[in-house]
Structure formats: C-alpha cells, structure tokens
C-alpha cells in the first residue's frame, strides 16, 4: 500500500463498516423544474482556519432558539449552508442528509443546516423535501435571512456585486464545517451553488477524523473503515507492533 510519504507501516484495525453505507447517498431523481437559484457575493469574507474555535452564535431554528456551542454539547457537529429554500440542489442534499442521519447518529454527530430564509419558509420546505426524497428530515435548519451567520462563517464567494438578492445581500454558497466536541473546526468544504455535495464523503471524513483521534493514525486516499491506515513517521515500527500487533512495513 502506498504510504503517502510515511516510512512506517500500514495496518488494519478499524471496526468494519459495510462499504454499502458509502453507496447510500440518495440522489433525487425527480426533475425539479421551474425553480430559480441565484448565487452571489460582493466581497471577500474573513477566513476561518482549521483548529480555530468555531464562532458561537444564537439563532432561530426549526427546533427552536439555540446557542450554537450549547447545542453542540459534547458531540461532533456538522454545520452546512444552503443558498435558499426550495432550490433544486439544496432539496436533494437535505433529503440525502436526512436519509444518512442514522449513520451520523451512530458516530455521535449532530447535523444542522442553514438557509437564507425565515422559519415559515423552512417549515414548508421541509415538507417539500420529505415528499420529494421520501424521507423524514429531523435535524434543525437555521433561519439566516440577513446572512449574519453566513457572514460570520464566510459562507459566501467573491464573484461580483451583481450576485445579490433583492435586499442587496449576498447569497450563501454550499459550505460544510465539521466541528469537534471541543468546538474546534476540524474540516471545511466549500462548493459553488451550482454543485451538489457528496453526503457519503462527509460521513467518510467523520470516520477518518474520529479514527485518527482515537488511534493516533492517518488515513490514505479513498480510505473507509476496514481499510489499512498509516502509522505516522513519529512512531517507530517496534512501537507500532506493540500497539497494534497487525503491522505491515511498506518501506523499511
């Protein structure tokens, strides 16, 4: 197995997870016609780096008012944004996340969406998502009509000043923030409004991060639980064998 630059061994130890889980992302096949999507932003936003504390905020959600850090508690959290309610791509994404929620629950991960509309719109949208995706969406969606949280988390792009709504406010892009129980940002993904996300990739990186934290290892390209992982170069081969037993040295 390629060692990705490490001179140490790769080994298998992870709890097996059926590969089929990673094929379960439900793509909405029903044509969603007649819905418009406008994307935007006017200027570059402040950058958030991996390892920094996720900005806290208070917000109204479909599950009531929350303090974000208190809502996370001692769990992992995934915060993901959407340009607007009832847009075709967003609808398919939320349907797919809803179907994979049991897998996130198993990993102690809480899901929370954000869209730049009010709660009344969100409630109607959830009914639409459930109908089109044949699912039951049970995680909260944040109402951010003034894009205040989107601004705080830099959920906008830098296209031009014409990509704004009727109020002159930039539309959000498709951002994903993975936040650990210490409230640290561990991973981010940024997609343009035109490209839907891959929910199974979000699940996969949760497995990678949690495995690395628990076992002190790194994971190679396309890794999923049950595949070989990599011992960091700071760990000697002797120490790796004492710790993991089943060790394969790739490049002595």
C-alpha positions in Angstrom: 0.0 0.0 0.0 1.2 3.5 -0.8 2.4 5.1 2.4 1.8 8.7 1.3 5.3 9.7 2.2 5.4 7.9 5.5 8.3 5.4 6.1 6.2 3.4 8.5 3.8 0.6 8.3 0.2 0.3 7.4 -2.2 -1.9 9.3 -5.9 -2.8 9.7 -7.7 -2.4 13.0 -10.8 -0.4 12.4 -14.3 -1.6 13.2 -15.7 -2.8 10.0 -18.4 -0.7 8.3 -20.2 -2.0 5.3 -18.9 -0.4 2.1 -22.6 -0.2 1.1 -23.1 2.6 3.5 -21.0 4.7 1.2 -23.2 4.0 -1.7 -26.4 5.1 0.0 -26.4 8.8 -0.8 -29.9 9.3 -2.2 -29.9 11.3 -5.3 -33.2 12.8 -6.1 -34.2 11.5 -9.5 -37.4 13.5 -9.9 -36.9 16.5 -12.1 -37.1 19.7 -10.2 -38.1 22.3 -12.8 -39.4 25.8 -12.6 -37.3 26.8 -9.6 -34.8 29.5 -9.8 -31.4 29.8 -8.0 -29.4 33.0 -7.7 -25.9 32.9 -6.4 -23.8 35.7 -5.1 -21.5 37.8 -3.2 -20.0 41.1 -3.2 -16.7 40.9 -1.2 -14.3 38.5 0.4 -15.1 37.4 3.9 -12.8 36.7 6.9 -11.2 33.3 6.8 -11.7 30.6 9.4 -8.8 28.2 9.8 -8.7 24.5 10.8 -8.1 24.2 14.5 -9.7 27.6 15.4 -12.7 27.7 17.7 -16.0 27.7 15.7 -17.7 31.1 16.1 -20.6 30.9 18.5 -23.9 32.4 17.7 -27.6 32.5 18.8 -30.1 31.6 16.2 -33.7 30.7 15.4 -34.1 27.2 14.0 -36.9 24.8 13.1 -36.3 23.2 16.5 -36.4 26.5 18.5 -33.9 29.1 19.5 -30.3 27.8 20.1 -26.9 28.9 21.4 -24.7 27.0 18.9 -22.0 25.9 21.3 -24.5 24.8 23.9 -26.4 22.9 21.2 -23.3 21.0 20.2 -22.6 20.0 23.8 -20.2 17.1 23.9 -20.9 15.9 20.4 -19.4 16.4 17.0 -21.4 18.7 14.7 -21.8 19.4 11.0 -22.9 22.8 10.0 -23.8 23.1 6.3 -25.2 26.0 4.4 -27.6 26.4 1.5 -28.2 29.4 -0.8 -32.0 29.4 -0.4 -35.1 27.3 0.3 -36.8 25.3 -2.4 -33.8 25.4 -4.7 -33.4 22.1 -6.6 -29.9 21.2 -5.5 -30.5 22.1 -1.8 -33.6 20.0 -1.8 -31.7 16.9 -3.0 -28.9 17.5 -0.5 -31.1 17.8 2.6 -33.0 14.7 1.5 -29.8 12.8 1.3 -28.5 14.1 4.7 -31.9 13.1 6.2 -31.5 9.5 5.0 -28.0 9.2 6.3 -28.8 10.8 9.7 -28.9 7.4 11.5 -25.2 6.8 10.4 -24.2 10.2 11.8 -26.1 9.4 15.0 -24.1 6.3 15.4 -20.9 8.4 15.4 -22.2 10.9 17.9 -22.5 13.6 15.2 -25.3 16.3 15.2 -26.4 17.8 11.9 -27.6 21.3 11.5 -28.4 23.1 8.2 -28.6 26.8 7.4 -30.5 28.5 4.7 -31.1 32.2 4.0 -34.8 32.2 4.6 -37.2 32.5 7.5 -38.7 29.8 9.7 -42.0 29.9 7.9 -40.3 29.1 4.6 -38.1 26.4 6.2 -41.2 24.5 7.6 -42.8 24.5 4.2 -39.5 23.5 2.6 -39.1 20.5 5.0 -42.4 19.2 3.9 -41.4 19.5 0.3 -38.0 17.8 1.0 -39.7 14.9 2.7 -42.2 14.5 -0.1 -39.7 14.6 -2.9 -37.0 12.5 -1.2 -39.4 10.1 0.6 -37.7 10.7 3.9 -38.3 12.3 7.3 -36.0 15.3 8.0 -35.5 15.6 11.8 -32.4 17.8 12.3 -32.8 21.6 12.7 -32.4 24.2 10.0 -31.2 27.7 10.9 -33.0 30.7 9.7 -30.4 33.2 8.5 -32.4 35.7 6.2 -29.9 38.5 6.9 -26.9 36.2 6.3 -25.4 37.2 9.6 -24.2 33.7 10.4 -23.2 33.1 6.7 -21.0 36.2 7.0 -19.5 35.1 10.3 -18.6 31.7 8.8 -17.5 33.1 5.4 -20.3 31.2 3.6 -20.1 33.4 0.5 -18.0 33.6 -2.6 -16.3 36.5 -4.4 -18.0 36.6 -7.8 -19.3 40.1 -8.2 -21.7 42.7 -6.8 -24.5 41.7 -9.1 -24.9 38.3 -7.5 -27.2 39.5 -4.6 -30.8 39.2 -3.7 -33.5 41.9 -3.8 -32.3 43.3 -0.5 -28.7 43.6 -1.8 -27.4 40.8 0.4 -25.0 38.1 -1.0 -26.4 34.6 -1.3 -24.6 31.8 0.5 -22.6 29.0 -1.1 -22.6 25.4 -0.1 -20.2 25.3 2.9 -19.6 22.4 5.3 -18.0 22.8 8.7 -17.1 19.7 10.8 -16.7 20.8 14.4 -15.5 18.5 17.2 -16.7 18.4 20.9 -14.0 21.0 21.8 -15.8 23.3 19.4 -12.7 23.3 17.1 -13.1 23.5 13.3 -11.6 20.2 12.1 -12.6 20.2 8.4 -14.2 22.6 5.9 -15.6 22.0 2.4 -16.7 24.8 0.0 -18.9 24.2 -3.0 -20.3 26.6 -5.5 -24.1 26.9 -5.5 -24.2 25.0 -8.8 -22.6 21.8 -7.5 -24.3 19.5 -5.0 -22.3 17.9 -2.2 -21.5 14.3 -1.6 -23.0 13.2 1.7 -21.1 10.0 1.9 -17.8 11.9 1.6 -18.9 13.9 4.7 -19.6 10.7 6.5 -16.2 9.3 5.4 -14.2 12.2 6.7 -16.0 12.0 10.0 -14.8 8.4 10.2 -11.3 9.4 9.3 -11.1 12.2 11.9 -12.6 10.1 14.7 -10.3 7.2 13.9 -7.3 9.4 13.8 -8.2 11.0 17.2 -8.9 7.6 18.8 -6.0 5.6 17.4 -3.3 8.2 16.5 -3.1 7.3 12.9 -3.6 8.8 9.4 -5.8 7.6 6.6 -4.8 7.3 2.9 -6.6 8.3 -0.3 -10.2 7.0 -0.5 -10.0 5.3 2.9 -13.1 3.9 4.6 -13.3 1.9 7.8 -11.9 -1.6 7.4 -9.1 -0.4 5.0 -5.4 -0.1 6.0 -4.4 3.0 7.8 -0.9 4.6 8.2 1.3 4.9 11.2 2.8 8.4 11.5 6.6 8.6 11.0 7.0 9.7 14.6 6.1 6.2 15.7 8.8 3.5 15.4 8.0 0.2 13.8 8.6 -1.5 17.1 6.2 0.7 18.9 3.6 0.3 16.2 3.9 -3.5 16.5 3.5 -3.3 20.3 0.5 -1.1 20.0 -1.3 -2.6 17.0 0.1 -6.1 16.5 -1.1 -6.5 12.9 1.5 -4.2 11.2 2.8 -4.4 7.7 6.0 -2.5 6.9 5.8 -1.0 3.4 9.2 0.8 3.1 11.8 0.0 5.8 
